[in-house]
């Protein structure tokens, strides 16, 4: 009888624990780290928020960039070059993830007149201009599209395209996972599909994970970076709002910064 009661009590405790609302107190990264939201070509905001994070960092803490470095803003080439060089100099401290806009850029290079054409309709023209490649309209015929893709490749600094192609889709520390767009609430973090990580999931914004795992993400613009259930969204629409946001995730803590 006593053994049965103990088993029931433990079961109830596990049930209460699994149904409890996630809070910052439940965060368990292996070490404190920063994550920065979607930059979208806003080089001045990137420089400003890096200065701010340098002021509050307690030593060489990792900095995770969650993707969408390009398009819509005016200085995509400058942002990419800075991230590329900085990550090469600090490979353990600077982590750059791929966003769907980087994926679209690469698709344009690979298939400029086919699946890559959507990039031009989603801010690609701004990125081309930042690299000194002119395009007069959002559409291009096959020959023009191929020529533009070739010009873009030539304009990129040596090694930049290979670096973009090698960007990871997820970075994890303890029970905290940084991605660009989403995690499927129905799959473990290590079992996610690439399209979900880059483009999102229909249940991600409305579902709370019940496995004690947390997701830091961009992609979906929010008015303010703030923990919502098991999600920590940090895309505050820099290109539109002139506000770039970041978060510092520590053991049982979550601190936000905006420029």
N, C-alpha and C positions, 0 to 999 in steps of 0.2 A: 504493500500500500504506500509506504513512504517513498519507495523508488518511483512508483507511478506518479505520485504528486510532484516530486522533483522534476520529472520529465515534463509534466504539464506546465509547471511554472517556467521552466526554461523555454518551452515552446511559446508561451504567451510573451515572454520577454523578447524573443526573436521576432515575433509578430509585431510588437510595439516598435521595435527598433527599425524594422523594414518599412513600416507605414509612417514613421516620423518624417516630418517635412525637412528636407536637406537645408542646412545652414552653413555659413562660413566656418563654424566651429568644426565641421566634419571634413574640411579640406586637409589632405595629408600628402602634400608634395614631398619629394625626396629632399628638396632644398628650395628656398624661396626663389622665385623667378618673376620677371616682368613679361607681359604680353602686350603688343601694340596692335590696334585695329587697322582697318583698311585705309591705306594711304592715298591711293588713286592719284598719283602724280603731284601731291601737295608737298613739295620738297621743303618749303619754309616751315610748315607745321612739323614735319619729321625732325628737322634740326632742332626746333624749339622743344619738342617733347623729349628728345634725347638729352638735351641740357637739363631738363627738369628731372628726369630719372637719374641722371648722374648725381644730382644733388641729394637724392634720398636713398640711393643704393648703399647697402651695407656690405661692401666688398664686391668682388667680381661675380655678380649674380647673372644667370642666363637671361637673355632677352629674346623672346619669341615673336616673330612677325607673322601674322596669320594670313598673309596673301593679299591679292588685289593691290599691287604696288603701282599699277599702270592704269591708263585710260581716264577720260573725263577731266582730270586735272591737266595743268599746262606743262609740268616738268617730269614726265614719266621717265625719260631717258636719264635725267639726273638722279632720280630716285633709284632706278635700277643699278646705275653705275656705283652709287654710294653703298647700296646694300651688298652688291657683288664684291666690291673691294673690302668692305668692312668684315664681311663674313669670311673672306679668304684670310684676313689677318687675325681673326678671332673665331676659329671654327668651333671651339667648345662653348663659347659664350654667346655667339650670335646664331640663332636658328631661324632660317627663312623657309616658310611653308609655301606651297603652291596654291594660288587662288584660281577661280574659274576664269578670270581675265587673263592670267598668264597662260592658262590652258588654251584659251581662244587665240591668243597671239601665236602660239606654237602651231595650232591647227591652221591658221592662216598661212604660215610659212610652208607647212606641209601640203596644203590643198587650198591655194588662194582663191580659186574659182568655184570651189565646192563647199565643203562644210566650214571652211575658214571664213567665208564671206560674212557670217554673222558678226564677226569681230568689228568690222567696219561700222556696223550699225549700233555698236555698244561701246563707243568711245575709242575705237581703234584709230580713228582719224587724228585724234588729239595726240596719241602716242606716236604715230607716224610723223606728225609735225615736229614733235620734240626731238626726233632723230634726224630732222631735216629732209624728210621724205614727203613730198607734196601730193595731195589728192584733192581734186576739185569737187567731188561729190561723194555721197555715201555708197555709190554703186560703181562697179568697174567691170568691163567685159573681161573675157578670159585672158587675152593678151596683156591688157593693162594690169590685171590683178597679179599675174605672174611677174611682170616687170616690177611692180611695187614690192612684192615679196622679196625679189632678188635685191632690190635697192635697200630694203630694211636689213637684210642679212649683212650686206656690205657695210652698213652704217653702224652695226653693233660692234662694240669693243671685242677684241679677241677673247674667246672663252665665255662670253656672256650667254650665248645661246645654249652651250653645253651645260652651263650652270643652271639655267632655267629648266632645262629638261630633267635635271637630276634633283630638283627640289622635292623634298618629302611631302606627304599628304597629312601626316599626323606626327605629333611629338608628345610624349607622355612623361609624367613625373609623378610617381605614386598613384593616387587615385584621381589625378587631374590630367585631362587630355586636351591639347590644343589642336584645332582643325580650322579650316577656312569656313566651311558652311554648316556642317551638321554631323551628328552621329545618329544612326538608326536607333531608336529606343529599344528595339527588339533584338539587337545584336550586341555582343561584347565588343569593346573598343578595338580589339585585335582582329575582329571578323567583319569589319566594315567594307562596303563596296566603294570603289574610287569615285563613282558618280555621286554618291551621297556625301562624301567628304568634300567634294568640290562644288556641288550644286544644291544640296539640301535634301530634306526628307519631309513628306507631308505631315508627319506627326511630331516632328522635332520641337517645334515652337510651342506646342500645347501639352506635351507629355513630360512627366517628371520621371527620371530614371529611378528604379527601385533597387539598384545594385551597389549603391554607395559610390558611384563614379560621377565625376563632374566634367563638364565640357566648357572650355573657353573658345569662343568662336567670333567670327566676323560675318560678312556677307549680307546679313539682314540689318538694315539701319534701325537703330533704336534712339529715342530722345536722349537717353543718358545711360552710360555704362553702369549696370547694376545687376547683382545676382538675382536670377529668377528661377526658383526651384533648383534643379541640378545644372542649369545653364548660367554662364557668365558671358553675356554678349558685350562686345566692345567696339562695334562699328557704329560710330555716330555721324556718318555721312560727311567726312572731311571735305570732299569736293563741293558739297552743297551747303553745309552749315559753317564751314571754316573752323570746325572743331574736331581735333584728332584726340582719341582717348586711349588710355592704357590701364592696365591693372597690375598690381603686385600681389601675387598669391604666395602666402606663407603657411606655416603650420597652424591651422585653425584661424586664418585671417585672410582678409581680402580688402585691398586699399585701391582706390581709383584715382586717376589723374586725367585731366583734360587740358588741352591747350587751344 
